[in-house]
Amino acid sequence: MNITFKLYASLTQYLPPEVQRVNQMPLEVSPEASIADIVAPFNMPPKLLHLVLVNGVFIPPEERASRRLAEGDVLAIWPPIAGG
């Protein structure tokens, strides 16, 4: 099945170079794949996966190893961001 995979801020460096500027890419994944399975090949440190959203809905860390996606879903991830 196909999803849209988006990485923001410093995480864009983990995307293939040809899509880093637009910060997203189509991704073919197994229907059985969890969020954790989907992000594993990108080798991002787990502590950087701060805000994980599926179709704009926050997925807490304890659900990421079991949460599955559906055709057309958008998986978006932000690192921790400091500010004031």
MIZAPA-123507 format. One line per 10 residues: number of its first residue (from 0); for each residue x, y, z of C-alpha. Coordinates in Angstrom, 3 decimals. Each point is the difference from the previous one (the first is absolute). Last residue first. Example, Ala and Ser with C-alpha at 12.3 -4.5 7.8 and 13.67 -1.06 7.14 Angstrom:
<recs>
1) 13.670/-1.060/7.140 ~ -1.370/-3.440/0.660;
</recs>
This chain:
<recs>
83) 10.449/30.524/23.670 ~ 1.442/-2.638/-2.144 ~ 1.339/-3.481/-0.065 ~ -1.191/-2.575/-2.513 ~ -0.121/-3.741/0.603 ~ 0.020/-1.752/-3.374 ~ -3.076/-0.021/-2.253 ~ -1.600/-2.993/-1.768 ~ -2.803/-0.245/-2.552 ~ -1.678/-3.224/-1.179;
73) -2.702/0.745/-2.586 ~ -2.491/-2.766/-0.719 ~ -0.886/-0.895/-3.598 ~ -0.468/-3.734/0.592 ~ -0.290/-0.725/3.718 ~ 2.523/0.171/2.830 ~ 0.817/-2.348/2.858 ~ 0.573/0.924/3.644 ~ 1.795/-2.776/1.943 ~ 3.531/1.289/0.572;
63) -1.155/3.635/-0.071 ~ -2.632/-0.394/2.734 ~ 2.238/0.551/3.058 ~ 1.562/3.074/-1.595 ~ -3.336/1.838/-0.279 ~ -1.521/0.445/-3.473 ~ -1.221/3.555/-0.569 ~ -2.722/0.407/-2.657 ~ 0.745/2.151/-3.062 ~ -0.527/-2.790/-2.530;
53) 2.386/-2.142/2.025 ~ 2.151/2.168/2.254 ~ 3.271/-0.633/1.810 ~ 1.452/2.797/2.140 ~ 3.271/-0.894/1.698 ~ 1.779/-2.434/-2.256 ~ 3.437/1.464/0.773 ~ 0.481/-2.171/3.099 ~ -0.455/-3.073/-2.219 ~ 3.183/0.813/-1.957;
43) -0.902/-0.099/-3.699 ~ 1.257/-2.966/-1.989 ~ -2.327/0.544/-3.013 ~ -0.592/-3.769/-0.257 ~ -1.707/0.027/3.442 ~ -2.638/2.656/-0.844 ~ -2.512/-2.375/-1.592 ~ 0.469/-2.817/2.514 ~ -0.534/2.384/2.936 ~ -3.159/1.330/-1.650;
33) -1.213/-3.574/-0.275 ~ 0.211/-2.054/-3.178 ~ -2.747/-2.578/-0.638 ~ -1.376/1.849/-3.043 ~ 3.546/-0.156/-1.422 ~ 1.403/3.336/-1.038 ~ 0.430/1.967/-3.222 ~ 1.174/3.520/0.692 ~ -0.814/3.258/-1.700 ~ 2.413/2.681/1.071;
23) 0.130/3.071/2.164 ~ 2.328/2.779/1.141 ~ -0.296/2.007/-3.260 ~ 3.681/0.914/0.011 ~ 1.021/-3.400/1.390 ~ -1.624/-1.853/-2.904 ~ 3.001/-0.597/-2.314 ~ 2.379/-0.457/2.923 ~ -1.824/-3.094/1.349 ~ -1.563/0.833/3.375;
13) 2.011/-0.186/3.220 ~ 1.211/3.610/-0.373 ~ -3.654/1.066/0.176 ~ 0.097/-0.816/3.719 ~ 1.571/3.372/0.854 ~ -3.281/1.840/-0.645 ~ -2.818/-2.266/-1.201 ~ -0.440/-3.522/-1.358 ~ -2.931/-1.052/-2.146 ~ -0.953/-3.479/-1.264;
3) -3.019/-0.254/-2.299 ~ -1.564/-3.455/-0.113 ~ -0.334/-2.733/-2.619 ~ -1.081/-3.598/0.477;
</recs>
